[in-house]
Amino acid sequence: MSPKTRVKERAEEQSSAMTADQQAVIRMVANDLHRLNQSVMKAVEAGVSVELVRSARHHGGDGNWGDLLIPVVVANAAGAGGGDGAA
């Protein structure tokens, strides 16, 4: 069973005080994050453990920043169904 991540709902709740342009880019981030979460779940189901780790922080000036991520991947030698059981 897939966990309910509520990415879209959370983004909408948090963007209510933003401009239309800001809301549009947050929707784009939320959509991409949703696809990333789906890919991570597929990788786990295929027997791969995936951890996303901040590799850098992008500073855009005016105090705005965003975390950039890289995957740390460990293949389970036994095949599908592996992992540490964490939810």
Secondary structure as UniProt FT lines:
FT   HELIX           7..14
FT   TURN            15..17
FT   HELIX           20..45
FT   TURN            46..47
FT   STRAND          48..61
FT   TURN            62..63
FT   STRAND          64..75
FT   TURN            77..78
FT   TURN            80..81
//
